[in-house]
Amino acid sequence: EKTSLHMDQEFTPVGGCVRQKNTCSIEMIDLDVLTRCMMIMMMVCSFIGTIAFAAIFRVPPKQYVFCGIIGLLGWVLYSQTSGSFSVYLSIYLASACVSALAFVFSILRKAPVTIFLTAGLFPLIPGSGIYEAVFSFMFSSQKQAYLSALETLKLILAIVLGVVTMFELVKFRMTITTFSRSRKSRKINLNDKV
């Protein structure tokens, strides 16, 4: 629902009447539209920020876009789940997703997984928490510093657990695949000898 607001309008709080000075009007943006625009802006920023972080860490330029996609998808998952779940579970799920995507892109692009993983995790790093903890240690109360540091460490631990969980799942899957392939090759070799 859009409403129009005229420039230079005077609002009288008691009577509730509006007196117009000019005829220049602007339409107010709907809150849903503003929320969508903010979400798109955050997605673009996470994409560009991930690419910039990849450039700082000297990722090959042909992998920039893929690093950006991973960072963007991780941020979208985090921002969409943080309203429904706790922040820790949201960041855990997002980091697990980033790890899985890093494995997929490393296979598809024939590049090391760390290229995609380090850059893809960049939007999830709690930089403001780290800043707040250090700032509180230097200029504010020690209690606030410890609380900020503890909160930041919990978030970092959730990121680490998400990465480790996905690494172990991929390792387990590769072990099962290797084991089943070796059993099939043994059966074939036994049949060939007979």
N, C-alpha and C positions, 0 to 999 in steps of 0.2 A: 504494500500500500504506500503510494508516494504522496507526499504533501509538499506544497510549495512554500518557500520562505522568501520574503522580499528583503532585499538589502536595505539597510538603514530603517528597519521597522522599530518602532518603540512599543514595548510591551509594558502595560501598566499592571502591576501585580494584583491590585485590589479589584478593579472593575472588570478585568479580563478582556477589554477591547483592544484592538490593534489599530494604530494610526499609521498609514503609509506615508513615507516621505518621497520615495522613488518608486518607479515602476519596474526596475531591474529585479528579476527574480531568479532564484536558483532552486532546483528541485533537490530535496533531501534524499539521500541514498538509503534504500532499505537496509536493515541490519543484516539480513541474509546475504545480500549482495556484497556488503562490506566484509563480512566474514569470509566469503568465497574469494574475494580479491586478496585478502590478507593471506589466506591459505596458498593461493597461487604465487604470491610474492615470496612466501617462506619456501615454497618448493623451488622456485627459481634461485633463490639465495643459497639453498642447500646444494643445488646442482652446481652453481658457479663456485661456491666455497669449496666443494669437494674437488673440483677441477683445479682450483688455485692451490689447494693443499697438495694435490698430486704433482703439480708443477714444481712446488717447493722441494718435494722429495724426489725429484728427477725421475718420475715415472715416464716411460716412453710416450711421446706425444700421440701416437696412434691409439693409446689406451685411455686418453683423457675422457672421452665421451662415456666410455663404459664405467670408468670410476665414478663419473658424475651420476650416471643412472643408478648405480648401487647406492651412493650416498643419498640420492633423492628418494629412492624406494624405502631405505631405512628410516629416513626422516618422516615420510608419509605414514609408515606403519606406527612409528612412535607417537606421532601427533594424533593419529586416529584412535589409538588404543589408550592413550593417557586419560581420556575422559571416562572410559569404562572401567579400566583397571587401575591398580596403583602405579605410581611412577616407576617403581622398581621392576614390576612385571612388564610394563610397557617397554622399558629400555632393554630388559632381558630379551624379549621377543624380537625387538628391532635389531639387536646385535646378533642374535641367532640368524635372523633373515639376511643380514648383511654378510655373515660368514657363509651361509649357504649360497648366496649369489656370487660371492667371491670364488667359491669352488667351481661353480658352474661356468663363470666367465673365464676362469683360469684354464679350464678344459677347452672351452670353445675358442678362446683367443690364443691358446698355447703360450701362456705366460705364467710366471710364478703367482701363487695365490696371495702372497704378501703385498703385491702391487695393488690389488683390488681391495684387500682387507684393510690396510692402513689408511688408505684414502677414503674408503667407504664408511669407516667408523668415525670420521672427523665430525660430522654433524651431531653425533650422539655424545660427544665428550662434554662433560659438565664444566665448561670454561668459566661460567659466571660463579659457580660454587667454589672453584679453585681461587678465583680472584677475591671473592668475599672472605674466604678463610684466611688468605694471606693479608688482606687489608685489615681484617679484624685482629690478627696477631700483632700487626705493627701499630695500629692507631686506635683500636677499640678495646673492648673488654675481652679477656681471655676466655670467658665462658662462651661468648658468642663465636669466638674463633674456633673453639673445640666443637661446638655444635655444627658450624658450617663445614669444618673439616670432616666430621663424622658423616654428615649427609652426603658430601662429595665422595667419600670413600665407599659408602654404600652403593652409590650410583656406578662408580667405577667397578666395584665388585660384580654388580649385575651385568655390566658389559663383558667383563672377563668370563663370567659363567656362561653367558650366551655364546661366546666364541669357543670356549672349551667344549661345551655341549655339542656344538655342531662339528667341531674337529673330531671328537670321539665318535659321533654317529657316522661320519664319513669314513673314518678309519675302520670302524666295525663293518660297515657295508663293503669296503674294499677287501677286508679279510674274508668275509663270506663269499664274495665273488671269486677271489683268488682260490679259495679252498674248493669251491664247486667246480671251477675250471680244471684244477689239478686232478680231481676225482674223475672227471669226464675223460681227460687225456689218459689216465691210467687204465680206464676201462677200454678205451680204444686200442691202446698198446697191447693189452692182454689179449684182445680179440685178434689182433694182427699176428701174434706169435702162434696162435693155434692153427 
